[in-house]
Amino acid sequence: MIQKIKPNLEYILAPVEAKLMPKRHNNNFWTPDRIALLGTDFDPVIGQRLGISTHKVRAKRVQLGIRPLQMLCNWGQTELTLLRTHTDQEVAKMTGRSLNDVAAKRRSL
């Protein structure tokens, strides 16, 4: 007598369903202290410090609208003019410089 072998569908479908299921993200990873690091150093450095990929750091920074760290050394005449007419916070936002960088430049003038 030939017996039909029933495949274990759960065993066969489990890998397929796992690919279709959205990955669970640990929302507890991005604490306020970790979020405060974003934009203060280069993404790969922050990723290494936190033990996550550069891509995850960049994605979170972009999601929150935080600008990347930029090596801005020289101040142009336009930026110096902004220092005379705007607050440090406004100048930082308009120029992409950090608030500390803007405050330091204002003190140096």
LINCOR-V169950 format. One record per backbone hydrogen bond with DSSP energy under -1.0 kcal/mol. CO is the residue of the C=O (numbers start at 1). NH is the residue of the N-H. Records with the same first field share a line. If there is no record, write none. Layout:
# LINCOR-V169950
CO=NH  NH
This chain:
# LINCOR-V169950
7=9
8=12
9=13
10=14
13=17
14=18
15=19
16=20
17=21
25=27
26=29
29=31
31=35
32=36
35=38
37=40
42=46
43=47
44=48
45=49
46=50
47=51  52
53=57
54=58
55=59
56=60
57=61
58=62
59=63
60=64
61=66
62=65
70=72
76=80
77=81
78=82
79=83
82=86
87=91
88=92
89=93
90=94
91=95
92=96
98=102
99=103
100=104
101=105
102=106
103=107
104=108
